[in-house]
């Protein structure tokens, strides 16, 4: 579970970095590309988070 948490944190960080690059980009193509990458990383992070919740043992 710790490995999944580490990957989740990495994906969230990557999403934030891509979003920042997108906001600072002056080139429209670069801006759009990094916005898409940010969204993709957020989606992946959401999937990892759902998987972590599903893999928790029932109490």
HTML snippet that shows the backbone in 3Dmol.js (N, CA, C, O; Angstrom):
<script src="https://3Dmol.org/build/3Dmol-min.js"></script>
<div id="view" style="width:600px;height:400px;position:relative"></div>
<script>
const pdb = `
ATOM      1  N   UNK A   1       0.821  -1.192   0.000  1.00  0.00           N
ATOM      2  CA  UNK A   1       0.000   0.000   0.000  1.00  0.00           C
ATOM      3  C   UNK A   1       0.866   1.258   0.000  1.00  0.00           C
ATOM      4  O   UNK A   1       0.482   2.284  -0.562  1.00  0.00           O
ATOM      5  N   UNK A   2       2.040   1.170   0.637  1.00  0.00           N
ATOM      6  CA  UNK A   2       2.932   2.326   0.672  1.00  0.00           C
ATOM      7  C   UNK A   2       3.416   2.691  -0.722  1.00  0.00           C
ATOM      8  O   UNK A   2       3.581   3.868  -1.043  1.00  0.00           O
ATOM      9  N   UNK A   3       3.644   1.666  -1.555  1.00  0.00           N
ATOM     10  CA  UNK A   3       4.091   1.945  -2.921  1.00  0.00           C
ATOM     11  C   UNK A   3       3.004   2.667  -3.707  1.00  0.00           C
ATOM     12  O   UNK A   3       3.299   3.552  -4.510  1.00  0.00           O
ATOM     13  N   UNK A   4       1.751   2.291  -3.480  1.00  0.00           N
ATOM     14  CA  UNK A   4       0.649   2.965  -4.168  1.00  0.00           C
ATOM     15  C   UNK A   4       0.516   4.405  -3.681  1.00  0.00           C
ATOM     16  O   UNK A   4       0.235   5.306  -4.473  1.00  0.00           O
ATOM     17  N   UNK A   5       0.713   4.623  -2.398  1.00  0.00           N
ATOM     18  CA  UNK A   5       0.646   5.981  -1.849  1.00  0.00           C
ATOM     19  C   UNK A   5       1.764   6.841  -2.423  1.00  0.00           C
ATOM     20  O   UNK A   5       1.562   8.022  -2.706  1.00  0.00           O
ATOM     21  N   UNK A   6       2.935   6.255  -2.592  1.00  0.00           N
ATOM     22  CA  UNK A   6       4.057   6.990  -3.175  1.00  0.00           C
ATOM     23  C   UNK A   6       3.765   7.354  -4.626  1.00  0.00           C
ATOM     24  O   UNK A   6       4.058   8.467  -5.062  1.00  0.00           O
ATOM     25  N   UNK A   7       3.193   6.421  -5.367  1.00  0.00           N
ATOM     26  CA  UNK A   7       2.834   6.693  -6.763  1.00  0.00           C
ATOM     27  C   UNK A   7       1.734   7.754  -6.842  1.00  0.00           C
ATOM     28  O   UNK A   7       1.752   8.612  -7.725  1.00  0.00           O
ATOM     29  N   UNK A   8       0.794   7.690  -5.930  1.00  0.00           N
ATOM     30  CA  UNK A   8      -0.277   8.675  -5.896  1.00  0.00           C
ATOM     31  C   UNK A   8       0.302  10.072  -5.688  1.00  0.00           C
ATOM     32  O   UNK A   8      -0.068  11.014  -6.389  1.00  0.00           O
ATOM     33  N   UNK A   9       1.197  10.198  -4.736  1.00  0.00           N
ATOM     34  CA  UNK A   9       1.830  11.490  -4.460  1.00  0.00           C
ATOM     35  C   UNK A   9       2.619  11.981  -5.667  1.00  0.00           C
ATOM     36  O   UNK A   9       2.580  13.165  -6.002  1.00  0.00           O
ATOM     37  N   UNK A  10       3.330  11.074  -6.315  1.00  0.00           N
ATOM     38  CA  UNK A  10       4.116  11.440  -7.499  1.00  0.00           C
ATOM     39  C   UNK A  10       3.201  11.931  -8.624  1.00  0.00           C
ATOM     40  O   UNK A  10       3.509  12.926  -9.280  1.00  0.00           O
ATOM     41  N   UNK A  11       2.093  11.249  -8.849  1.00  0.00           N
ATOM     42  CA  UNK A  11       1.155  11.656  -9.894  1.00  0.00           C
ATOM     43  C   UNK A  11       0.543  13.022  -9.595  1.00  0.00           C
ATOM     44  O   UNK A  11       0.394  13.848 -10.496  1.00  0.00           O
ATOM     45  N   UNK A  12       0.192  13.258  -8.345  1.00  0.00           N
ATOM     46  CA  UNK A  12      -0.376  14.559  -7.969  1.00  0.00           C
ATOM     47  C   UNK A  12       0.655  15.677  -8.177  1.00  0.00           C
ATOM     48  O   UNK A  12       0.316  16.761  -8.652  1.00  0.00           O
ATOM     49  N   UNK A  13       1.908  15.406  -7.819  1.00  0.00           N
ATOM     50  CA  UNK A  13       2.977  16.384  -8.014  1.00  0.00           C
ATOM     51  C   UNK A  13       3.194  16.662  -9.494  1.00  0.00           C
ATOM     52  O   UNK A  13       3.343  17.814  -9.901  1.00  0.00           O
ATOM     53  N   UNK A  14       3.210  15.600 -10.298  1.00  0.00           N
ATOM     54  CA  UNK A  14       3.379  15.760 -11.747  1.00  0.00           C
ATOM     55  C   UNK A  14       2.240  16.590 -12.331  1.00  0.00           C
ATOM     56  O   UNK A  14       2.469  17.433 -13.198  1.00  0.00           O
ATOM     57  N   UNK A  15       1.030  16.359 -11.868  1.00  0.00           N
ATOM     58  CA  UNK A  15      -0.123  17.121 -12.356  1.00  0.00           C
ATOM     59  C   UNK A  15       0.038  18.601 -12.032  1.00  0.00           C
ATOM     60  O   UNK A  15      -0.227  19.460 -12.873  1.00  0.00           O
ATOM     61  N   UNK A  16       0.472  18.893 -10.814  1.00  0.00           N
ATOM     62  CA  UNK A  16       0.676  20.286 -10.416  1.00  0.00           C
ATOM     63  C   UNK A  16       1.765  20.947 -11.251  1.00  0.00           C
ATOM     64  O   UNK A  16       1.618  22.095 -11.672  1.00  0.00           O
ATOM     65  N   UNK A  17       2.860  20.225 -11.490  1.00  0.00           N
ATOM     66  CA  UNK A  17       3.957  20.775 -12.280  1.00  0.00           C
ATOM     67  C   UNK A  17       3.530  21.024 -13.725  1.00  0.00           C
ATOM     68  O   UNK A  17       3.871  22.054 -14.306  1.00  0.00           O
ATOM     69  N   UNK A  18       2.795  20.093 -14.298  1.00  0.00           N
ATOM     70  CA  UNK A  18       2.316  20.260 -15.674  1.00  0.00           C
ATOM     71  C   UNK A  18       1.352  21.438 -15.769  1.00  0.00           C
ATOM     72  O   UNK A  18       1.384  22.199 -16.736  1.00  0.00           O
ATOM     73  N   UNK A  19       0.503  21.583 -14.766  1.00  0.00           N
ATOM     74  CA  UNK A  19      -0.438  22.698 -14.766  1.00  0.00           C
ATOM     75  C   UNK A  19       0.303  24.033 -14.686  1.00  0.00           C
ATOM     76  O   UNK A  19      -0.065  24.992 -15.365  1.00  0.00           O
ATOM     77  N   UNK A  20       1.332  24.095 -13.866  1.00  0.00           N
ATOM     78  CA  UNK A  20       2.127  25.315 -13.752  1.00  0.00           C
ATOM     79  C   UNK A  20       2.822  25.646 -15.070  1.00  0.00           C
ATOM     80  O   UNK A  20       2.817  26.796 -15.509  1.00  0.00           O
ATOM     81  N   UNK A  21       3.416  24.638 -15.693  1.00  0.00           N
ATOM     82  CA  UNK A  21       4.073  24.842 -16.989  1.00  0.00           C
ATOM     83  C   UNK A  21       3.061  25.337 -18.008  1.00  0.00           C
ATOM     84  O   UNK A  21       3.352  26.241 -18.791  1.00  0.00           O
ATOM     85  N   UNK A  22       1.882  24.751 -17.997  1.00  0.00           N
ATOM     86  CA  UNK A  22       0.832  25.162 -18.926  1.00  0.00           C
ATOM     87  C   UNK A  22       0.456  26.629 -18.721  1.00  0.00           C
ATOM     88  O   UNK A  22       0.301  27.379 -19.685  1.00  0.00           O
ATOM     89  N   UNK A  23       0.314  27.025 -17.475  1.00  0.00           N
ATOM     90  CA  UNK A  23      -0.070  28.405 -17.176  1.00  0.00           C
ATOM     91  C   UNK A  23       1.013  29.402 -17.568  1.00  0.00           C
ATOM     92  O   UNK A  23       0.712  30.527 -17.966  1.00  0.00           O
ATOM     93  N   UNK A  24       2.274  28.989 -17.457  1.00  0.00           N
ATOM     94  CA  UNK A  24       3.385  29.897 -17.747  1.00  0.00           C
ATOM     95  C   UNK A  24       3.813  29.881 -19.209  1.00  0.00           C
ATOM     96  O   UNK A  24       4.554  30.760 -19.650  1.00  0.00           O
ATOM     97  N   UNK A  25       3.355  28.897 -19.952  1.00  0.00           N
ATOM     98  CA  UNK A  25       3.775  28.756 -21.354  1.00  0.00           C
ATOM     99  C   UNK A  25       3.238  29.905 -22.200  1.00  0.00           C
ATOM    100  O   UNK A  25       2.103  30.352 -22.036  1.00  0.00           O
ATOM    101  N   UNK A  26       4.090  30.365 -23.108  1.00  0.00           N
ATOM    102  CA  UNK A  26       3.669  31.419 -24.036  1.00  0.00           C
ATOM    103  C   UNK A  26       3.248  30.820 -25.369  1.00  0.00           C
ATOM    104  O   UNK A  26       2.496  31.435 -26.125  1.00  0.00           O
ATOM    105  N   UNK A  27       3.728  29.636 -25.649  1.00  0.00           N
ATOM    106  CA  UNK A  27       3.396  28.926 -26.883  1.00  0.00           C
ATOM    107  C   UNK A  27       2.062  28.195 -26.679  1.00  0.00           C
ATOM    108  O   UNK A  27       1.912  27.429 -25.727  1.00  0.00           O
ATOM    109  N   UNK A  28       1.113  28.433 -27.561  1.00  0.00           N
ATOM    110  CA  UNK A  28      -0.226  27.841 -27.420  1.00  0.00           C
ATOM    111  C   UNK A  28      -0.192  26.317 -27.456  1.00  0.00           C
ATOM    112  O   UNK A  28      -0.930  25.664 -26.719  1.00  0.00           O
ATOM    113  N   UNK A  29       0.651  25.753 -28.300  1.00  0.00           N
ATOM    114  CA  UNK A  29       0.737  24.289 -28.400  1.00  0.00           C
ATOM    115  C   UNK A  29       1.276  23.708 -27.099  1.00  0.00           C
ATOM    116  O   UNK A  29       0.756  22.711 -26.597  1.00  0.00           O
ATOM    117  N   UNK A  30       2.318  24.331 -26.555  1.00  0.00           N
ATOM    118  CA  UNK A  30       2.905  23.868 -25.292  1.00  0.00           C
ATOM    119  C   UNK A  30       1.891  24.023 -24.156  1.00  0.00           C
ATOM    120  O   UNK A  30       1.771  23.142 -23.303  1.00  0.00           O
ATOM    121  N   UNK A  31       1.173  25.126 -24.146  1.00  0.00           N
ATOM    122  CA  UNK A  31       0.156  25.381 -23.121  1.00  0.00           C
ATOM    123  C   UNK A  31      -0.909  24.280 -23.141  1.00  0.00           C
ATOM    124  O   UNK A  31      -1.273  23.739 -22.097  1.00  0.00           O
ATOM    125  N   UNK A  32      -1.400  23.958 -24.331  1.00  0.00           N
ATOM    126  CA  UNK A  32      -2.431  22.926 -24.483  1.00  0.00           C
ATOM    127  C   UNK A  32      -1.895  21.547 -24.112  1.00  0.00           C
ATOM    128  O   UNK A  32      -2.575  20.776 -23.433  1.00  0.00           O
ATOM    129  N   UNK A  33      -0.689  21.238 -24.552  1.00  0.00           N
ATOM    130  CA  UNK A  33      -0.087  19.940 -24.263  1.00  0.00           C
ATOM    131  C   UNK A  33       0.044  19.716 -22.763  1.00  0.00           C
ATOM    132  O   UNK A  33      -0.349  18.667 -22.254  1.00  0.00           O
ATOM    133  N   UNK A  34       0.591  20.693 -22.058  1.00  0.00           N
ATOM    134  CA  UNK A  34       0.801  20.512 -20.627  1.00  0.00           C
ATOM    135  C   UNK A  34      -0.506  20.550 -19.839  1.00  0.00           C
ATOM    136  O   UNK A  34      -0.592  19.952 -18.767  1.00  0.00           O
ATOM    137  N   UNK A  35      -1.511  21.233 -20.344  1.00  0.00           N
ATOM    138  CA  UNK A  35      -2.836  21.187 -19.711  1.00  0.00           C
ATOM    139  C   UNK A  35      -3.414  19.778 -19.836  1.00  0.00           C
ATOM    140  O   UNK A  35      -4.000  19.258 -18.887  1.00  0.00           O
ATOM    141  N   UNK A  36      -3.246  19.163 -21.006  1.00  0.00           N
ATOM    142  CA  UNK A  36      -3.715  17.783 -21.208  1.00  0.00           C
ATOM    143  C   UNK A  36      -2.945  16.814 -20.320  1.00  0.00           C
ATOM    144  O   UNK A  36      -3.528  15.900 -19.737  1.00  0.00           O
ATOM    145  N   UNK A  37      -1.628  17.017 -20.218  1.00  0.00           N
ATOM    146  CA  UNK A  37      -0.821  16.146 -19.359  1.00  0.00           C
ATOM    147  C   UNK A  37      -1.242  16.282 -17.897  1.00  0.00           C
ATOM    148  O   UNK A  37      -1.308  15.285 -17.177  1.00  0.00           O
ATOM    149  N   UNK A  38      -1.526  17.497 -17.459  1.00  0.00           N
ATOM    150  CA  UNK A  38      -1.976  17.711 -16.083  1.00  0.00           C
ATOM    151  C   UNK A  38      -3.282  16.963 -15.830  1.00  0.00           C
ATOM    152  O   UNK A  38      -3.436  16.299 -14.805  1.00  0.00           O
ATOM    153  N   UNK A  39      -4.213  17.072 -16.762  1.00  0.00           N
ATOM    154  CA  UNK A  39      -5.495  16.375 -16.622  1.00  0.00           C
ATOM    155  C   UNK A  39      -5.293  14.861 -16.603  1.00  0.00           C
ATOM    156  O   UNK A  39      -5.937  14.152 -15.830  1.00  0.00           O
ATOM    157  N   UNK A  40      -4.407  14.380 -17.449  1.00  0.00           N
ATOM    158  CA  UNK A  40      -4.132  12.942 -17.516  1.00  0.00           C
ATOM    159  C   UNK A  40      -3.540  12.446 -16.191  1.00  0.00           C
ATOM    160  O   UNK A  40      -3.950  11.407 -15.674  1.00  0.00           O
ATOM    161  N   UNK A  41      -2.581  13.190 -15.651  1.00  0.00           N
ATOM    162  CA  UNK A  41      -1.980  12.798 -14.373  1.00  0.00           C
ATOM    163  C   UNK A  41      -3.014  12.830 -13.245  1.00  0.00           C
ATOM    164  O   UNK A  41      -2.994  11.971 -12.363  1.00  0.00           O
ATOM    165  N   UNK A  42      -3.911  13.812 -13.269  1.00  0.00           N
ATOM    166  CA  UNK A  42      -4.964  13.855 -12.244  1.00  0.00           C
ATOM    167  C   UNK A  42      -5.892  12.649 -12.368  1.00  0.00           C
ATOM    168  O   UNK A  42      -6.293  12.069 -11.359  1.00  0.00           O
ATOM    169  N   UNK A  43      -6.233  12.269 -13.597  1.00  0.00           N
ATOM    170  CA  UNK A  43      -7.084  11.091 -13.805  1.00  0.00           C
ATOM    171  C   UNK A  43      -6.402   9.825 -13.304  1.00  0.00           C
ATOM    172  O   UNK A  43      -7.032   8.986 -12.661  1.00  0.00           O
ATOM    173  N   UNK A  44      -5.122   9.692 -13.599  1.00  0.00           N
ATOM    174  CA  UNK A  44      -4.377   8.524 -13.125  1.00  0.00           C
ATOM    175  C   UNK A  44      -4.321   8.505 -11.597  1.00  0.00           C
ATOM    176  O   UNK A  44      -4.479   7.452 -10.979  1.00  0.00           O
ATOM    177  N   UNK A  45      -4.097   9.661 -10.999  1.00  0.00           N
ATOM    178  CA  UNK A  45      -4.057   9.745  -9.537  1.00  0.00           C
ATOM    179  C   UNK A  45      -5.406   9.347  -8.943  1.00  0.00           C
ATOM    180  O   UNK A  45      -5.459   8.647  -7.931  1.00  0.00           O
ATOM    181  N   UNK A  46      -6.480   9.786  -9.563  1.00  0.00           N
ATOM    182  CA  UNK A  46      -7.821   9.409  -9.090  1.00  0.00           C
ATOM    183  C   UNK A  46      -8.029   7.901  -9.171  1.00  0.00           C
ATOM    184  O   UNK A  46      -8.625   7.307  -8.273  1.00  0.00           O
ATOM    185  N   UNK A  47      -7.541   7.282 -10.242  1.00  0.00           N
ATOM    186  CA  UNK A  47      -7.659   5.824 -10.391  1.00  0.00           C
ATOM    187  C   UNK A  47      -6.863   5.097  -9.313  1.00  0.00           C
ATOM    188  O   UNK A  47      -7.338   4.113  -8.744  1.00  0.00           O
ATOM    189  N   UNK A  48      -5.660   5.577  -9.033  1.00  0.00           N
ATOM    190  CA  UNK A  48      -4.835   4.961  -7.987  1.00  0.00           C
ATOM    191  C   UNK A  48      -5.534   5.106  -6.642  1.00  0.00           C
ATOM    192  O   UNK A  48      -5.569   4.162  -5.852  1.00  0.00           O
ATOM    193  N   UNK A  49      -6.087   6.277  -6.382  1.00  0.00           N
ATOM    194  CA  UNK A  49      -6.788   6.506  -5.122  1.00  0.00           C
ATOM    195  C   UNK A  49      -7.995   5.571  -4.975  1.00  0.00           C
ATOM    196  O   UNK A  49      -8.224   5.015  -3.901  1.00  0.00           O
ATOM    197  N   UNK A  50      -8.757   5.402  -6.048  1.00  0.00           N
ATOM    198  CA  UNK A  50      -9.899   4.464  -6.014  1.00  0.00           C
ATOM    199  C   UNK A  50      -9.418   3.034  -5.754  1.00  0.00           C
ATOM    200  O   UNK A  50     -10.027   2.300  -4.976  1.00  0.00           O
ATOM    201  N   UNK A  51      -8.331   2.647  -6.406  1.00  0.00           N
ATOM    202  CA  UNK A  51      -7.793   1.299  -6.215  1.00  0.00           C
ATOM    203  C   UNK A  51      -7.341   1.099  -4.774  1.00  0.00           C
ATOM    204  O   UNK A  51      -7.526   0.025  -4.201  1.00  0.00           O
ATOM    205  N   UNK A  52      -6.752   2.131  -4.196  1.00  0.00           N
ATOM    206  CA  UNK A  52      -6.312   2.033  -2.801  1.00  0.00           C
ATOM    207  C   UNK A  52      -7.510   1.850  -1.872  1.00  0.00           C
ATOM    208  O   UNK A  52      -7.455   1.056  -0.933  1.00  0.00           O
ATOM    209  N   UNK A  53      -8.583   2.579  -2.130  1.00  0.00           N
ATOM    210  CA  UNK A  53      -9.781   2.466  -1.292  1.00  0.00           C
ATOM    211  C   UNK A  53     -10.414   1.084  -1.420  1.00  0.00           C
ATOM    212  O   UNK A  53     -10.891   0.520  -0.435  1.00  0.00           O
ATOM    213  N   UNK A  54     -10.416   0.538  -2.641  1.00  0.00           N
ATOM    214  CA  UNK A  54     -11.009  -0.779  -2.869  1.00  0.00           C
ATOM    215  C   UNK A  54     -10.174  -1.900  -2.265  1.00  0.00           C
ATOM    216  O   UNK A  54     -10.712  -2.941  -1.887  1.00  0.00           O
ATOM    217  N   UNK A  55      -8.872  -1.698  -2.173  1.00  0.00           N
ATOM    218  CA  UNK A  55      -8.005  -2.767  -1.677  1.00  0.00           C
ATOM    219  C   UNK A  55      -7.885  -2.772  -0.158  1.00  0.00           C
ATOM    220  O   UNK A  55      -7.265  -3.669   0.415  1.00  0.00           O
ATOM    221  N   UNK A  56      -8.478  -1.768   0.500  1.00  0.00           N
ATOM    222  CA  UNK A  56      -8.459  -1.757   1.965  1.00  0.00           C
ATOM    223  C   UNK A  56      -9.340  -2.875   2.481  1.00  0.00           C
ATOM    224  O   UNK A  56     -10.443  -3.087   1.976  1.00  0.00           O
ATOM    225  N   UNK A  57      -8.861  -3.588   3.480  1.00  0.00           N
ATOM    226  CA  UNK A  57      -9.697  -4.663   4.041  1.00  0.00           C
ATOM    227  C   UNK A  57     -10.901  -4.081   4.774  1.00  0.00           C
ATOM    228  O   UNK A  57     -10.814  -3.025   5.400  1.00  0.00           O
ATOM    229  N   UNK A  58     -12.008  -4.780   4.686  1.00  0.00           N
ATOM    230  CA  UNK A  58     -13.228  -4.364   5.382  1.00  0.00           C
ATOM    231  C   UNK A  58     -13.028  -4.528   6.876  1.00  0.00           C
ATOM    232  O   UNK A  58     -12.441  -5.512   7.327  1.00  0.00           O
ATOM    233  N   UNK A  59     -13.514  -3.570   7.640  1.00  0.00           N
ATOM    234  CA  UNK A  59     -13.353  -3.616   9.101  1.00  0.00           C
ATOM    235  C   UNK A  59     -14.605  -4.114   9.750  1.00  0.00           C
ATOM    236  O   UNK A  59     -14.664  -4.222  10.974  1.00  0.00           O
TER     237      UNK A  59
END
`;
const viewer = $3Dmol.createViewer("view");
viewer.addModel(pdb, "pdb");
viewer.setStyle({}, {cartoon: {color: "spectrum"}});
viewer.zoomTo();
viewer.render();
</script>
